[in-house]
Amino acid sequence: MAKAHVTMTVNGKKVEELVEPRTLLIHFLREQLNITGPHIGCDTSHCGACTVDLDGKSVKSCTMFAVQANGSDIRTIEGMANADGTLHALQEGFREMHGLQCGFCTPGMILRAYRLLQENPKPTEEEIRFGISGNLCRCTGYQNIVKAIQYAAAKLSGVPLQEAAE
Amino acid sequence: MNAQTPTSAERAEKLEGMGCKRKRVEDIRFVQGKGNYVDDMKLPGMLYGDFTRSPHAHARVKKIDTTKAAAVPGVVAVITAETLKTVNLAWMPTLAGDVQMVLADGKVLFQNQEVAFVIAEDRYTAADAAELVEVEYEALPCNVDPLKAMAANAPVIREDTKDKKEGAHGPRKHYNHIFNWQAGDKAAADAAFAKADVTIKEMIAYPRVHPCPLETCQCVASFDKIRGELTLWGTFQAPHVIRTVGSLISKIPEHKIHVIAPDIGGGFGNKVGAYPGYICAIVASIVTGRPVKWVEDRIENLSTTAFARDFWMETEIAATKDGKILGLRCYTVADHGAFDACANATKWPAGLFSIISGSYDIPAAHVSVDGVYTNKAPGGVAYRCSFRVTEAAYAIERAMDIMAQKLGMDPAEFRMKNLIRREQFPYTSVFGWVYDSGDYQTALNKAMESVGYKKLRAEQKQKQEAFKRGETREVMGVGVAFFTEIVGAGPSRNCDILGIAMFDSAEIRIHPTGTGICRLGTKSQGQGHETTYAQIIATELGLPADNFMVEEGNTDTAPYGLGTYGSRSTPVSGAATAMACRKIKAKAQMIAAYMLEVHDDDLEWDVDRFRVKGNPERFKTMTELAWAAYHEVPPGMEPGLEAVDYYDPPNFTFPFGAYICVVDVDVDTGATKVRRFYALDDCGTRINPMIIEGQIHGGLTEAFGIAMGQEIHYDADGNVTTASLMDYFLPTAVETPHWETDWTTTPSPHHPIGAKGVGESPNVGGVPAFSNAVNDAFKFLGSTHIQMPHDHWRTWTAADKLGLHA
């Protein structure tokens, strides 16, 4: 199969590759770029384990071809930490509030929460639950994921964390 | 002692030992996308395998032509049963004493059964070529209904065993019959029913469901022809068992098989068994001389690797008219699919189903279970429960409600009247299990007070009146469940897997600087073992939890163990960890006595040190003793500080809990809103309350999914109609209720640290609590039992049958 030429920015780095036109973005990231943080959980775009941030939108990377992402700016869990290497408030929040267990949904969940907080920095619990409803978790029952996102929202907007930690 | 000297309590707190909400060690890598799951692996020259699968539920395989598939550029080999026969691997033994086809041999027995395995340079090519394997089928009549499996004219499913009168678990009474298993005293139970004032009988079905962890089953097999060694990385809840079984099947000596389970993305029982994908990947690596990866997709996962439940339980209770239970009977038909590949302890074809007497003091009982073959996927696993315990808990807890209804008693009051009393522990159940400890009335009372039970019932009564007056179309239900589990398999006198006693192990090595490594025979799939085992060590040895690395899953380095399922990690390996610590501590005490020039008996333990009795200024800390163990041991003592413990528990543990669920049901849409869910758990000693609470949230959410919407459904032609997340219900954050958790603490008297295990309790107790709540909502309209799952359609249908839409 003739390969297509793609360029994109992934976690701040320019990449230039040849891909089969049918290659899904998730396979391109995982197998060609060795970015294995985003996972594959369902193949039918229900579970959200493959969620990445693409040009300011949450995208399920199993539902998009790599060629469709040509020219885009992509962020994955590998690009979430702060510039100084410390954890992003969401990464910190997930650990502090016990928002993960097996860790398989976590990269997608954090990327989805990142976009949610960009669009709505002070979401209510209901807005958080609705906002992450495209991402499935089999371990936590979501309650602590909600708290983790509340923790991050509080931290990012400079509100004391006391309440979130309760 | 001066003012700066920390007190014992201050020193203890710094250890982050048992009882501390220690943050999880494993999260550091997971929140940065640095977990290491099987599909993240990439080895030089690695190939990919994919299956051609049967579209039929039951068909003769007339011909398999792999020519076109093999001709696809990039395809390296195509394996069929004929290939596997050359290495005697077309069939494999199951954990339940049956055999199972690895690839279709003559017939296919369930939809999506593995027919051919295509190995190619990349996964897209493998998938393309798998489509090009040409298979000629002759469709046969199929049966997917367990209650029709033993009919006179039922299709013969297993031609290889159809004439065998004896199965792995005794005599067979039909060609589709696998086993009959009984427990209890039938004559005594029958006598109890004969004299009872009130009896109830109900077919309580627990439909087929699937654990559906977010990561599917997968492996990478790499066979080194020169060394004759196989390395197998995979999603294994029980890596040592996989190695032993792999050796027995493949004839590769066990020491030349290296099984490694890296990070696992959830298991819930799905990853206990050995599946054709593993065998095919191994054979493919042997054939090609290159590493081979196999990763199932979600449809393959839901329709082929394991299932859970599919228990059809005709349950009866006999009682006096004032509500004292006299007897229990249950006749169950268990659908095991096309091969009996249930992951049970080998001697227990129906698992620990005789925990069905539950939390109640029942004088006479009998259960009988018939296992049958159908044209459905094999591999019944204990999905987030000990073997068949959730089925038993569901049957008894539904039946208790049905009996309370018939007696005109409140379901909580009826339970309270029959609960085993505190002074009866240790309590020998009617089936012979010795319940280790419990304080059931306290738990139920606390639960009822916490939710304001009386007020809820008063509100329900008002709403029922309003409904009858036509003022509302909503009905309210209050579900009560009181469960007792039997976990921590297990005592070797009761439990083995293929003859291997179900002990477990821990090996702890203390380094000279007072840090160390602990390796275990269990395998976390999200339970947080790296965090919690270190907390046990911290408390036992007085060294900070942060000083310990916990490692599991590598069969070359970890001591032998039976793995993680059935809530057995804490009851068994947790005990082994404590016992290994105590061996280390005993040696440290001798070293301390030598250094302090006193007799061993003159020393006492104080949090992190041995001190001289009556002279606390003279002490040696464990950090000092670790150094000394490599530096100045007493004459004649061997240097070093390490221990291994293989723990064979004297008994199971019996966690319990009281759950109350409140629902509001719209009878016109069937939509059911969970208004409140309160879960009180007693898991004995609590190692990490944060992790316990997290596991309860997760287990309740899985229970919510099962009770309110999950089913692996087959149509009459044997097509799986719920094999993707489009059709199989997994709760999202929107539907999932808010969870209220609570606890009492009744330590296990026989466990070294008193812990009982907790991860599965919420699934065991949650399902009946939801189901009882929905059923409770319709009771006042004359309904007795509505089958799970209580999705909107079924609930609407139930309302319709009650004439509510007339």
Chai-1 contact restraints between the chains, C-beta under 6 A:
chainA,res_idxA,chainB,res_idxB,connection_type,confidence,min_distance_angstrom,max_distance_angstrom,comment,restraint_id
A,T36,B,D40,contact,1.0,0.0,6.0,A-B,restraint_1
A,G37,B,G33,contact,1.0,0.0,6.0,A-B,restraint_2
A,G41,B,L214,contact,1.0,0.0,6.0,A-B,restraint_3
A,C42,B,R298,contact,1.0,0.0,6.0,A-B,restraint_4
A,C42,B,L725,contact,1.0,0.0,6.0,A-B,restraint_5
A,D43,B,D297,contact,1.0,0.0,6.0,A-B,restraint_6
A,D43,B,R298,contact,1.0,0.0,6.0,A-B,restraint_7
A,T44,B,S724,contact,1.0,0.0,6.0,A-B,restraint_8
A,T44,B,L725,contact,1.0,0.0,6.0,A-B,restraint_9
A,T44,B,M726,contact,1.0,0.0,6.0,A-B,restraint_10
A,H46,B,L725,contact,1.0,0.0,6.0,A-B,restraint_11
A,A49,B,L214,contact,1.0,0.0,6.0,A-B,restraint_12
A,I77,B,G33,contact,1.0,0.0,6.0,A-B,restraint_13
A,E78,B,G33,contact,1.0,0.0,6.0,A-B,restraint_14
A,Q91,B,V31,contact,1.0,0.0,6.0,A-B,restraint_15
A,F94,B,V31,contact,1.0,0.0,6.0,A-B,restraint_16
A,R95,B,K23,contact,1.0,0.0,6.0,A-B,restraint_17
A,R95,B,D27,contact,1.0,0.0,6.0,A-B,restraint_18
A,R95,B,V31,contact,1.0,0.0,6.0,A-B,restraint_19
A,H98,B,M690,contact,1.0,0.0,6.0,A-B,restraint_20
A,H98,B,G694,contact,1.0,0.0,6.0,A-B,restraint_21
A,L100,B,F30,contact,1.0,0.0,6.0,A-B,restraint_22
A,Q101,B,G526,contact,1.0,0.0,6.0,A-B,restraint_23
A,C102,B,G265,contact,1.0,0.0,6.0,A-B,restraint_24
A,C102,B,G266,contact,1.0,0.0,6.0,A-B,restraint_25
A,C102,B,Q525,contact,1.0,0.0,6.0,A-B,restraint_26
A,C102,B,G526,contact,1.0,0.0,6.0,A-B,restraint_27
A,G103,B,F30,contact,1.0,0.0,6.0,A-B,restraint_28
A,G103,B,G35,contact,1.0,0.0,6.0,A-B,restraint_29
A,F104,B,L214,contact,1.0,0.0,6.0,A-B,restraint_30
A,F104,B,E215,contact,1.0,0.0,6.0,A-B,restraint_31
A,F104,B,G265,contact,1.0,0.0,6.0,A-B,restraint_32
A,C105,B,L214,contact,1.0,0.0,6.0,A-B,restraint_33
A,T106,B,F30,contact,1.0,0.0,6.0,A-B,restraint_34
A,P107,B,G33,contact,1.0,0.0,6.0,A-B,restraint_35
A,R129,B,A733,contact,1.0,0.0,6.0,A-B,restraint_36
A,R129,B,V734,contact,1.0,0.0,6.0,A-B,restraint_37
A,F130,B,V734,contact,1.0,0.0,6.0,A-B,restraint_38
A,I132,B,A733,contact,1.0,0.0,6.0,A-B,restraint_39
A,S133,B,T732,contact,1.0,0.0,6.0,A-B,restraint_40
A,S133,B,A733,contact,1.0,0.0,6.0,A-B,restraint_41
A,S133,B,V734,contact,1.0,0.0,6.0,A-B,restraint_42
A,L136,B,L730,contact,1.0,0.0,6.0,A-B,restraint_43
A,R138,B,P213,contact,1.0,0.0,6.0,A-B,restraint_44
A,R138,B,L214,contact,1.0,0.0,6.0,A-B,restraint_45
A,R138,B,G266,contact,1.0,0.0,6.0,A-B,restraint_46
A,C139,B,G266,contact,1.0,0.0,6.0,A-B,restraint_47
A,C139,B,G526,contact,1.0,0.0,6.0,A-B,restraint_48
A,C139,B,G698,contact,1.0,0.0,6.0,A-B,restraint_49
A,T140,B,H697,contact,1.0,0.0,6.0,A-B,restraint_50
A,T140,B,G698,contact,1.0,0.0,6.0,A-B,restraint_51
A,G141,B,H697,contact,1.0,0.0,6.0,A-B,restraint_52
A,G141,B,G698,contact,1.0,0.0,6.0,A-B,restraint_53
A,G141,B,L700,contact,1.0,0.0,6.0,A-B,restraint_54
A,G141,B,T701,contact,1.0,0.0,6.0,A-B,restraint_55
A,G141,B,T736,contact,1.0,0.0,6.0,A-B,restraint_56
A,Y142,B,A733,contact,1.0,0.0,6.0,A-B,restraint_57
A,Y142,B,T736,contact,1.0,0.0,6.0,A-B,restraint_58
A,Q143,B,H697,contact,1.0,0.0,6.0,A-B,restraint_59
A,Q143,B,W739,contact,1.0,0.0,6.0,A-B,restraint_60
